[in-house]
Protein backbone atom coordinates (compact mmCIF):
# COMPACT_ATOMS: atom_id res chain seq x y z
CA UNK A 1 0.00 0.00 0.00
CA UNK A 2 1.31 3.44 -0.90
CA UNK A 3 1.35 6.54 1.25
CA UNK A 4 -1.96 8.18 2.23
CA UNK A 5 -2.82 11.22 0.15
CA UNK A 6 -2.27 13.57 3.11
CA UNK A 7 1.47 12.95 3.18
CA UNK A 8 2.24 12.09 -0.44
CA UNK A 9 5.20 14.16 -1.56
CA UNK A 10 5.89 15.20 2.03
CA UNK A 11 7.14 11.99 3.64
CA UNK A 12 10.42 10.16 3.00
CA UNK A 13 10.41 6.74 4.65
CA UNK A 14 13.32 5.70 6.81
CA UNK A 15 13.39 2.89 9.35
CA UNK A 16 10.49 1.03 10.90
CA UNK A 17 10.39 1.52 14.67
CA UNK A 18 7.34 -0.56 15.55
CA UNK A 19 4.70 -2.62 13.78
CA UNK A 20 1.66 -4.25 15.38
CA UNK A 21 -2.08 -4.68 14.86
CA UNK A 22 -2.76 -1.11 16.00
CA UNK A 23 -0.35 0.87 13.82
CA UNK A 24 2.93 1.06 11.98
CA UNK A 25 5.45 3.55 13.35
CA UNK A 26 8.44 4.61 11.31
CA UNK A 27 11.13 7.23 11.35
CA UNK A 28 11.76 9.40 8.31
CA UNK A 29 11.74 12.97 7.03
CA UNK A 30 8.73 15.26 6.71
CA UNK A 31 8.24 18.40 4.65
CA UNK A 32 6.55 20.97 6.89
CA UNK A 33 4.07 23.64 5.82
CA UNK A 34 6.97 26.11 6.04
CA UNK A 35 8.89 24.13 3.42
CA UNK A 36 11.48 22.73 5.83
CA UNK A 37 12.42 19.05 5.78
CA UNK A 38 12.69 17.76 9.33
CA UNK A 39 13.27 14.41 10.99
CA UNK A 40 9.97 13.03 12.20
CA UNK A 41 8.02 9.94 13.22
CA UNK A 42 4.96 8.70 11.33
CA UNK A 43 2.19 6.64 12.88
CA UNK A 44 -0.22 5.20 10.32
CA UNK A 45 -3.33 3.10 10.90
CA UNK A 46 -4.35 2.66 7.26
CA UNK A 47 -2.66 -0.76 7.13
CA UNK A 48 -4.03 -2.32 10.34
CA UNK A 49 -6.28 -5.42 10.15
CA UNK A 50 -10.01 -4.76 9.85
CA UNK A 51 -10.75 -6.43 13.18
CA UNK A 52 -8.46 -4.07 15.15
CA UNK A 53 -9.29 -0.85 13.29
CA UNK A 54 -11.91 0.49 15.71
CA UNK A 55 -9.56 0.24 18.70
CA UNK A 56 -6.62 1.45 16.61
CA UNK A 57 -8.63 4.52 15.61
CA UNK A 58 -9.54 5.18 19.25
CA UNK A 59 -5.89 5.02 20.37
CA UNK A 60 -4.88 7.17 17.40
CA UNK A 61 -7.41 9.86 18.37
CA UNK A 62 -6.24 9.89 21.99
CA UNK A 63 -2.63 10.38 20.94
CA UNK A 64 -3.56 13.17 18.53
CA UNK A 65 -5.46 15.08 21.23
CA UNK A 66 -2.74 14.65 23.84
CA UNK A 67 0.15 15.58 21.53
CA UNK A 68 -1.64 18.73 20.41
CA UNK A 69 -1.14 19.99 23.97
CA UNK A 70 1.91 18.07 25.22
CA UNK A 71 4.05 18.82 22.19
CA UNK A 72 3.99 22.53 23.00
CA UNK A 73 5.37 21.95 26.51
CA UNK A 74 8.85 20.90 25.36
CA UNK A 75 8.62 17.52 27.07
CA UNK A 76 7.16 15.46 24.21
CA UNK A 77 7.37 15.35 20.41
CA UNK A 78 5.60 18.25 18.69
CA UNK A 79 2.61 17.41 16.53
CA UNK A 80 3.49 18.16 12.90
CA UNK A 81 0.42 16.79 11.11
CA UNK A 82 -2.78 15.13 12.23
CA UNK A 83 -4.66 13.41 9.42
CA UNK A 84 -7.51 10.93 9.36
CA UNK A 85 -5.28 7.88 9.47
CA UNK A 86 -1.77 9.31 9.75
CA UNK A 87 -0.07 11.29 12.46
CA UNK A 88 3.35 12.90 12.12
CA UNK A 89 5.21 13.96 15.22
CA UNK A 90 8.60 15.53 15.60
CA UNK A 91 11.72 13.47 16.23
CA UNK A 92 13.47 13.70 19.59
CA UNK A 93 17.15 12.85 19.51
CA UNK A 94 17.17 10.38 22.35
CA UNK A 95 17.32 6.74 23.39
CA UNK A 96 14.55 4.80 25.10
CA UNK A 97 15.05 4.14 28.79
CA UNK A 98 15.45 0.36 28.41
CA UNK A 99 18.34 1.05 26.03
CA UNK A 100 19.86 4.07 27.78
CA UNK A 101 19.89 2.34 31.20
CA UNK A 102 20.73 5.50 33.22
CA UNK A 103 22.24 3.79 36.27
CA UNK A 104 22.91 6.30 39.03
CA UNK A 105 21.78 9.24 36.87
CA UNK A 106 19.99 11.42 39.42
CA UNK A 107 19.79 14.38 37.02
CA UNK A 108 17.80 12.32 34.54
CA UNK A 109 15.16 11.42 37.12
CA UNK A 110 14.95 15.04 38.32
CA UNK A 111 14.27 15.95 34.71
CA UNK A 112 11.69 13.15 34.42
CA UNK A 113 9.81 14.41 37.47
CA UNK A 114 9.78 17.88 35.93
CA UNK A 115 8.27 16.37 32.77
CA UNK A 116 5.42 14.91 34.80
CA UNK A 117 4.77 18.21 36.59
CA UNK A 118 4.43 20.02 33.26
CA UNK A 119 2.11 17.37 31.82
CA UNK A 120 -0.10 17.27 34.89
CA UNK A 121 -0.31 21.06 35.13
CA UNK A 122 -1.62 20.98 31.57
CA UNK A 123 -4.23 18.41 32.56
CA UNK A 124 -2.55 15.53 30.72
CA UNK A 125 -2.01 12.09 32.23
CA UNK A 126 0.05 9.70 30.14
CA UNK A 127 -1.26 6.40 31.61
CA UNK A 128 1.43 4.23 30.00
CA UNK A 129 4.64 5.18 31.76
CA UNK A 130 5.28 1.72 33.16
CA UNK A 131 6.83 0.95 29.76
CA UNK A 132 10.46 1.99 29.67
CA UNK A 133 10.32 2.50 25.91
CA UNK A 134 7.94 5.44 26.47
CA UNK A 135 10.65 7.34 28.35
CA UNK A 136 13.49 8.87 26.33
CA UNK A 137 16.90 10.11 27.41
CA UNK A 138 18.23 12.85 25.14
CA UNK A 139 21.87 13.42 24.23
CA UNK A 140 22.12 16.10 26.93
CA UNK A 141 20.63 13.78 29.55
CA UNK A 142 17.14 15.25 29.75
CA UNK A 143 13.95 13.21 29.93
CA UNK A 144 11.13 13.19 27.39
CA UNK A 145 8.03 11.06 27.00
CA UNK A 146 6.46 9.63 23.87
CA UNK A 147 3.61 7.32 22.73
CA UNK A 148 0.46 9.05 24.00
CA UNK A 149 -2.05 6.45 22.76
CA UNK A 150 -3.45 5.90 26.27
CA UNK A 151 -3.19 9.51 27.41
CA UNK A 152 -6.16 11.54 28.68
CA UNK A 153 -6.60 15.31 28.63
CA UNK A 154 -8.65 16.31 31.65
CA UNK A 155 -10.74 19.48 31.76
CA UNK A 156 -10.82 19.46 35.56
CA UNK A 157 -8.46 18.14 38.21
CA UNK A 158 -11.07 15.71 39.53
CA UNK A 159 -10.59 12.48 41.46
CA UNK A 160 -9.90 10.45 38.31
CA UNK A 161 -7.22 12.93 37.27
CA UNK A 162 -5.53 12.77 40.67
CA UNK A 163 -5.51 8.96 40.59
CA UNK A 164 -4.06 8.88 37.05
CA UNK A 165 -1.42 11.49 37.93
CA UNK A 166 -0.47 9.51 41.03
CA UNK A 167 0.00 6.37 38.96
CA UNK A 168 2.12 8.27 36.42
CA UNK A 169 4.40 9.29 39.30
CA UNK A 170 4.45 5.80 40.82
CA UNK A 171 5.53 4.25 37.53
CA UNK A 172 8.31 6.82 37.16
CA UNK A 173 9.51 6.00 40.67
CA UNK A 174 9.61 2.28 39.80
CA UNK A 175 12.10 3.13 37.05
CA UNK A 176 14.04 5.33 39.44
CA UNK A 177 14.17 2.50 41.96
CA UNK A 178 15.62 0.24 39.30
CA UNK A 179 18.29 2.60 37.99
CA UNK A 180 19.01 5.00 40.86
CA UNK A 181 17.80 3.35 44.10
CA UNK A 182 20.18 5.42 46.19
CA UNK A 183 18.29 8.57 45.13
CA UNK A 184 14.86 7.38 46.32
CA UNK A 185 13.54 9.54 49.16
CA UNK A 186 11.41 8.36 52.06
CA UNK A 187 8.34 10.08 50.58
CA UNK A 188 8.95 8.37 47.24
CA UNK A 189 9.20 4.99 48.94
CA UNK A 190 5.78 5.58 50.46
CA UNK A 191 4.36 6.27 47.00
CA UNK A 192 5.98 3.09 45.66
CA UNK A 193 4.47 1.07 48.49
CA UNK A 194 0.91 2.29 47.93
CA UNK A 195 -1.01 1.55 44.73
CA UNK A 196 -4.19 3.49 44.08
CA UNK A 197 -7.56 1.80 44.66
CA UNK A 198 -8.28 1.68 40.91
CA UNK A 199 -4.92 0.04 40.24
CA UNK A 200 -5.56 -2.61 42.88
CA UNK A 201 -9.01 -3.23 41.40
CA UNK A 202 -7.55 -3.42 37.89
CA UNK A 203 -4.87 -5.90 38.93
CA UNK A 204 -7.48 -8.11 40.59
CA UNK A 205 -9.95 -8.05 37.69
CA UNK A 206 -9.37 -6.34 34.34
CA UNK A 207 -5.65 -7.04 34.11
CA UNK A 208 -6.31 -10.76 33.75
CA UNK A 209 -8.57 -10.13 30.76
CA UNK A 210 -6.04 -7.68 29.32
CA UNK A 211 -3.24 -10.22 29.63
CA UNK A 212 -5.38 -12.90 27.99
CA UNK A 213 -6.15 -10.61 25.04
CA UNK A 214 -2.60 -9.28 24.58
CA UNK A 215 -0.72 -12.53 25.21
CA UNK A 216 -3.05 -15.22 23.93
CA UNK A 217 -5.04 -13.39 21.25
CA UNK A 218 -2.71 -10.65 20.00
CA UNK A 219 0.47 -12.54 20.92
CA UNK A 220 2.19 -9.59 22.64
CA UNK A 221 4.62 -11.40 24.90
CA UNK A 222 7.45 -9.06 25.91
CA UNK A 223 7.80 -5.42 26.86
CA UNK A 224 10.08 -4.46 23.95
CA UNK A 225 7.64 -5.78 21.35
CA UNK A 226 9.75 -8.67 20.06
CA UNK A 227 6.78 -10.99 20.00
CA UNK A 228 6.55 -14.75 20.47
CA UNK A 229 9.61 -15.51 18.34
CA UNK A 230 11.87 -13.55 20.66
CA UNK A 231 10.31 -15.17 23.71
CA UNK A 232 9.98 -18.76 22.49
CA UNK A 233 12.22 -19.24 19.44
CA UNK A 234 15.25 -17.15 20.39
CA UNK A 235 16.34 -19.30 23.38
CA UNK A 236 16.19 -22.44 21.22
CA UNK A 237 18.18 -20.75 18.45
CA UNK A 238 20.79 -19.64 20.99
CA UNK A 239 21.07 -23.21 22.29
CA UNK A 240 21.60 -24.54 18.78
CA UNK A 241 24.22 -21.96 17.86
CA UNK A 242 26.13 -22.20 21.13
CA UNK A 243 26.54 -25.95 20.57
CA UNK A 244 28.86 -25.20 17.63
CA UNK A 245 32.48 -25.59 18.80
CA UNK A 246 33.54 -22.29 17.21
CA UNK A 247 30.86 -20.20 18.97
CA UNK A 248 31.61 -18.49 22.29
CA UNK A 249 28.46 -16.40 22.82
CA UNK A 250 25.17 -15.55 21.10
CA UNK A 251 22.85 -12.57 21.49
CA UNK A 252 19.51 -12.35 19.68
CA UNK A 253 17.37 -9.22 19.37
CA UNK A 254 14.11 -8.56 17.55
CA UNK A 255 13.60 -5.78 15.04
CA UNK A 256 10.50 -4.46 13.22
CA UNK A 257 10.42 -5.03 9.49
CA UNK A 258 8.33 -3.15 6.94
CA UNK A 259 7.28 -6.33 5.12
CA UNK A 260 7.88 -9.26 7.47
CA UNK A 261 6.48 -7.61 10.62
CA UNK A 262 9.08 -8.74 13.18
CA UNK A 263 12.42 -10.42 12.51
CA UNK A 264 15.22 -11.88 14.61
CA UNK A 265 18.84 -10.77 14.35
CA UNK A 266 21.49 -13.07 15.83
CA UNK A 267 24.91 -11.70 16.80
CA UNK A 268 27.44 -14.49 17.24
CA UNK A 269 30.80 -14.12 18.97
CA UNK A 270 33.16 -16.72 17.62
CA UNK A 271 36.49 -17.72 16.12
CA UNK A 272 37.94 -15.70 13.27
CA UNK A 273 37.45 -18.61 10.86
CA UNK A 274 33.72 -18.83 11.63
CA UNK A 275 31.27 -17.54 9.00
CA UNK A 276 27.56 -17.00 8.57
CA UNK A 277 27.41 -19.71 5.89
CA UNK A 278 29.03 -22.27 8.20
CA UNK A 279 26.52 -21.52 10.97
CA UNK A 280 23.49 -21.57 8.68
CA UNK A 281 24.59 -24.92 7.26
CA UNK A 282 25.10 -26.14 10.83
CA UNK A 283 21.54 -25.14 11.81
CA UNK A 284 19.99 -26.47 8.59
CA UNK A 285 20.67 -30.06 9.58
CA UNK A 286 18.68 -29.84 12.82
CA UNK A 287 15.01 -29.66 13.70
CA UNK A 288 13.88 -26.55 15.45
CA UNK A 289 12.43 -23.06 15.01
CA UNK A 290 12.81 -20.90 11.93
CA UNK A 291 16.40 -19.54 11.70
CA UNK A 292 16.97 -15.83 12.37
CA UNK A 293 16.46 -13.49 9.42
CA UNK A 294 19.93 -12.06 9.97
CA UNK A 295 23.04 -13.66 11.44
CA UNK A 296 26.28 -11.77 11.95
CA UNK A 297 29.54 -13.20 13.23
CA UNK A 298 31.93 -10.99 15.20
CA UNK A 299 35.18 -11.79 16.93
CA UNK A 300 33.95 -9.85 19.94
CA UNK A 301 30.62 -8.43 21.13
CA UNK A 302 30.33 -5.27 23.27
CA UNK A 303 30.15 -5.99 26.99
CA UNK A 304 29.75 -4.20 30.26
CA UNK A 305 32.56 -4.40 32.86
CA UNK A 306 30.51 -7.17 34.49
CA UNK A 307 30.79 -9.23 31.29
CA UNK A 308 27.13 -8.79 30.32
CA UNK A 309 26.57 -8.30 26.58
CA UNK A 310 25.31 -4.83 25.72
CA UNK A 311 22.08 -5.86 24.01
CA UNK A 312 20.92 -2.25 23.92
CA UNK A 313 23.65 -1.41 21.40
CA UNK A 314 23.00 -4.54 19.35
CA UNK A 315 19.30 -3.64 19.32
CA UNK A 316 20.07 -0.28 17.71
CA UNK A 317 22.33 -1.97 15.16
CA UNK A 318 19.55 -4.39 14.22
CA UNK A 319 17.03 -1.55 13.88
CA UNK A 320 19.38 0.65 11.82
CA UNK A 321 19.17 3.34 14.50
CA UNK A 322 22.92 3.70 14.22
CA UNK A 323 23.00 7.44 14.84
CA UNK A 324 21.81 6.83 18.43
CA UNK A 325 24.65 4.49 19.34
CA UNK A 326 27.37 7.06 19.88
CA UNK A 327 25.81 8.37 23.11
CA UNK A 328 25.95 4.86 24.59
CA UNK A 329 29.59 4.05 23.81
CA UNK A 330 31.74 3.82 26.92
CA UNK A 331 35.28 4.25 25.57
CA UNK A 332 37.49 4.30 22.47
CA UNK A 333 38.02 0.55 22.52
CA UNK A 334 34.28 -0.06 22.45
CA UNK A 335 33.90 2.56 19.71
CA UNK A 336 36.30 0.63 17.47
CA UNK A 337 34.52 -2.63 18.25
CA UNK A 338 31.15 -1.12 17.33
CA UNK A 339 32.62 0.36 14.17
CA UNK A 340 33.60 -3.12 12.97
CA UNK A 341 30.16 -4.51 13.79
CA UNK A 342 28.43 -1.67 11.95
CA UNK A 343 30.63 -2.13 8.89
CA UNK A 344 29.42 -5.74 8.61
CA UNK A 345 25.79 -5.37 9.69
CA UNK A 346 23.17 -7.35 7.83
CA UNK A 347 19.83 -5.54 8.07
CA UNK A 348 20.10 -2.98 5.30
CA UNK A 349 16.50 -3.11 4.07
CA UNK A 350 14.88 -0.30 6.08
CA UNK A 351 17.43 2.47 6.43
CA UNK A 352 18.33 5.91 5.20
CA UNK A 353 21.19 8.32 5.60
CA UNK A 354 20.67 10.18 8.89
C-alpha positions in Angstrom: 0.0 0.0 0.0 1.3 3.4 -0.9 1.3 6.5 1.3 -2.0 8.2 2.2 -2.8 11.2 0.2 -2.3 13.6 3.1 1.5 13.0 3.2 2.2 12.1 -0.4 5.2 14.2 -1.6 5.9 15.2 2.0 7.1 12.0 3.6 10.4 10.2 3.0 10.4 6.7 4.6 13.3 5.7 6.8 13.4 2.9 9.4 10.5 1.0 10.9 10.4 1.5 14.7 7.3 -0.6 15.6 4.7 -2.6 13.8 1.7 -4.2 15.4 -2.1 -4.7 14.9 -2.8 -1.1 16.0 -0.3 0.9 13.8 2.9 1.1 12.0 5.5 3.5 13.3 8.4 4.6 11.3 11.1 7.2 11.3 11.8 9.4 8.3 11.7 13.0 7.0 8.7 15.3 6.7 8.2 18.4 4.6 6.5 21.0 6.9 4.1 23.6 5.8 7.0 26.1 6.0 8.9 24.1 3.4 11.5 22.7 5.8 12.4 19.0 5.8 12.7 17.8 9.3 13.3 14.4 11.0 10.0 13.0 12.2 8.0 9.9 13.2 5.0 8.7 11.3 2.2 6.6 12.9 -0.2 5.2 10.3 -3.3 3.1 10.9 -4.3 2.7 7.3 -2.7 -0.8 7.1 -4.0 -2.3 10.3 -6.3 -5.4 10.1 -10.0 -4.8 9.9 -10.8 -6.4 13.2 -8.5 -4.1 15.2 -9.3 -0.8 13.3 -11.9 0.5 15.7 -9.6 0.2 18.7 -6.6 1.4 16.6 -8.6 4.5 15.6 -9.5 5.2 19.2 -5.9 5.0 20.4 -4.9 7.2 17.4 -7.4 9.9 18.4 -6.2 9.9 22.0 -2.6 10.4 20.9 -3.6 13.2 18.5 -5.5 15.1 21.2 -2.7 14.7 23.8 0.1 15.6 21.5 -1.6 18.7 20.4 -1.1 20.0 24.0 1.9 18.1 25.2 4.1 18.8 22.2 4.0 22.5 23.0 5.4 21.9 26.5 8.9 20.9 25.4 8.6 17.5 27.1 7.2 15.5 24.2 7.4 15.4 20.4 5.6 18.3 18.7 2.6 17.4 16.5 3.5 18.2 12.9 0.4 16.8 11.1 -2.8 15.1 12.2 -4.7 13.4 9.4 -7.5 10.9 9.4 -5.3 7.9 9.5 -1.8 9.3 9.7 -0.1 11.3 12.5 3.3 12.9 12.1 5.2 14.0 15.2 8.6 15.5 15.6 11.7 13.5 16.2 13.5 13.7 19.6 17.2 12.9 19.5 17.2 10.4 22.3 17.3 6.7 23.4 14.6 4.8 25.1 15.0 4.1 28.8 15.4 0.4 28.4 18.3 1.0 26.0 19.9 4.1 27.8 19.9 2.3 31.2 20.7 5.5 33.2 22.2 3.8 36.3 22.9 6.3 39.0 21.8 9.2 36.9 20.0 11.4 39.4 19.8 14.4 37.0 17.8 12.3 34.5 15.2 11.4 37.1 14.9 15.0 38.3 14.3 16.0 34.7 11.7 13.2 34.4 9.8 14.4 37.5 9.8 17.9 35.9 8.3 16.4 32.8 5.4 14.9 34.8 4.8 18.2 36.6 4.4 20.0 33.3 2.1 17.4 31.8 -0.1 17.3 34.9 -0.3 21.1 35.1 -1.6 21.0 31.6 -4.2 18.4 32.6 -2.5 15.5 30.7 -2.0 12.1 32.2 0.1 9.7 30.1 -1.3 6.4 31.6 1.4 4.2 30.0 4.6 5.2 31.8 5.3 1.7 33.2 6.8 0.9 29.8 10.5 2.0 29.7 10.3 2.5 25.9 7.9 5.4 26.5 10.7 7.3 28.3 13.5 8.9 26.3 16.9 10.1 27.4 18.2 12.8 25.1 21.9 13.4 24.2 22.1 16.1 26.9 20.6 13.8 29.5 17.1 15.2 29.7 14.0 13.2 29.9 11.1 13.2 27.4 8.0 11.1 27.0 6.5 9.6 23.9 3.6 7.3 22.7 0.5 9.0 24.0 -2.0 6.4 22.8 -3.4 5.9 26.3 -3.2 9.5 27.4 -6.2 11.5 28.7 -6.6 15.3 28.6 -8.7 16.3 31.7 -10.7 19.5 31.8 -10.8 19.5 35.6 -8.5 18.1 38.2 -11.1 15.7 39.5 -10.6 12.5 41.5 -9.9 10.4 38.3 -7.2 12.9 37.3 -5.5 12.8 40.7 -5.5 9.0 40.6 -4.1 8.9 37.0 -1.4 11.5 37.9 -0.5 9.5 41.0 0.0 6.4 39.0 2.1 8.3 36.4 4.4 9.3 39.3 4.4 5.8 40.8 5.5 4.3 37.5 8.3 6.8 37.2 9.5 6.0 40.7 9.6 2.3 39.8 12.1 3.1 37.0 14.0 5.3 39.4 14.2 2.5 42.0 15.6 0.2 39.3 18.3 2.6 38.0 19.0 5.0 40.9 17.8 3.4 44.1 20.2 5.4 46.2 18.3 8.6 45.1 14.9 7.4 46.3 13.5 9.5 49.2 11.4 8.4 52.1 8.3 10.1 50.6 9.0 8.4 47.2 9.2 5.0 48.9 5.8 5.6 50.5 4.4 6.3 47.0 6.0 3.1 45.7 4.5 1.1 48.5 0.9 2.3 47.9 -1.0 1.5 44.7 -4.2 3.5 44.1 -7.6 1.8 44.7 -8.3 1.7 40.9 -4.9 0.0 40.2 -5.6 -2.6 42.9 -9.0 -3.2 41.4 -7.5 -3.4 37.9 -4.9 -5.9 38.9 -7.5 -8.1 40.6 -10.0 -8.1 37.7 -9.4 -6.3 34.3 -5.6 -7.0 34.1 -6.3 -10.8 33.8 -8.6 -10.1 30.8 -6.0 -7.7 29.3 -3.2 -10.2 29.6 -5.4 -12.9 28.0 -6.2 -10.6 25.0 -2.6 -9.3 24.6 -0.7 -12.5 25.2 -3.0 -15.2 23.9 -5.0 -13.4 21.3 -2.7 -10.7 20.0 0.5 -12.5 20.9 2.2 -9.6 22.6 4.6 -11.4 24.9 7.5 -9.1 25.9 7.8 -5.4 26.9 10.1 -4.5 24.0 7.6 -5.8 21.4 9.7 -8.7 20.1 6.8 -11.0 20.0 6.6 -14.8 20.5 9.6 -15.5 18.3 11.9 -13.6 20.7 10.3 -15.2 23.7 10.0 -18.8 22.5 12.2 -19.2 19.4 15.2 -17.2 20.4 16.3 -19.3 23.4 16.2 -22.4 21.2 18.2 -20.7 18.4 20.8 -19.6 21.0 21.1 -23.2 22.3 21.6 -24.5 18.8 24.2 -22.0 17.9 26.1 -22.2 21.1 26.5 -25.9 20.6 28.9 -25.2 17.6 32.5 -25.6 18.8 33.5 -22.3 17.2 30.9 -20.2 19.0 31.6 -18.5 22.3 28.5 -16.4 22.8 25.2 -15.5 21.1 22.8 -12.6 21.5 19.5 -12.3 19.7 17.4 -9.2 19.4 14.1 -8.6 17.5 13.6 -5.8 15.0 10.5 -4.5 13.2 10.4 -5.0 9.5 8.3 -3.2 6.9 7.3 -6.3 5.1 7.9 -9.3 7.5 6.5 -7.6 10.6 9.1 -8.7 13.2 12.4 -10.4 12.5 15.2 -11.9 14.6 18.8 -10.8 14.4 21.5 -13.1 15.8 24.9 -11.7 16.8 27.4 -14.5 17.2 30.8 -14.1 19.0 33.2 -16.7 17.6 36.5 -17.7 16.1 37.9 -15.7 13.3 37.4 -18.6 10.9 33.7 -18.8 11.6 31.3 -17.5 9.0 27.6 -17.0 8.6 27.4 -19.7 5.9 29.0 -22.3 8.2 26.5 -21.5 11.0 23.5 -21.6 8.7 24.6 -24.9 7.3 25.1 -26.1 10.8 21.5 -25.1 11.8 20.0 -26.5 8.6 20.7 -30.1 9.6 18.7 -29.8 12.8 15.0 -29.7 13.7 13.9 -26.5 15.5 12.4 -23.1 15.0 12.8 -20.9 11.9 16.4 -19.5 11.7 17.0 -15.8 12.4 16.5 -13.5 9.4 19.9 -12.1 10.0 23.0 -13.7 11.4 26.3 -11.8 12.0 29.5 -13.2 13.2 31.9 -11.0 15.2 35.2 -11.8 16.9 33.9 -9.8 19.9 30.6 -8.4 21.1 30.3 -5.3 23.3 30.1 -6.0 27.0 29.8 -4.2 30.3 32.6 -4.4 32.9 30.5 -7.2 34.5 30.8 -9.2 31.3 27.1 -8.8 30.3 26.6 -8.3 26.6 25.3 -4.8 25.7 22.1 -5.9 24.0 20.9 -2.3 23.9 23.6 -1.4 21.4 23.0 -4.5 19.4 19.3 -3.6 19.3 20.1 -0.3 17.7 22.3 -2.0 15.2 19.6 -4.4 14.2 17.0 -1.6 13.9 19.4 0.6 11.8 19.2 3.3 14.5 22.9 3.7 14.2 23.0 7.4 14.8 21.8 6.8 18.4 24.6 4.5 19.3 27.4 7.1 19.9 25.8 8.4 23.1 25.9 4.9 24.6 29.6 4.0 23.8 31.7 3.8 26.9 35.3 4.3 25.6 37.5 4.3 22.5 38.0 0.5 22.5 34.3 -0.1 22.5 33.9 2.6 19.7 36.3 0.6 17.5 34.5 -2.6 18.3 31.1 -1.1 17.3 32.6 0.4 14.2 33.6 -3.1 13.0 30.2 -4.5 13.8 28.4 -1.7 12.0 30.6 -2.1 8.9 29.4 -5.7 8.6 25.8 -5.4 9.7 23.2 -7.3 7.8 19.8 -5.5 8.1 20.1 -3.0 5.3 16.5 -3.1 4.1 14.9 -0.3 6.1 17.4 2.5 6.4 18.3 5.9 5.2 21.2 8.3 5.6 20.7 10.2 8.9 
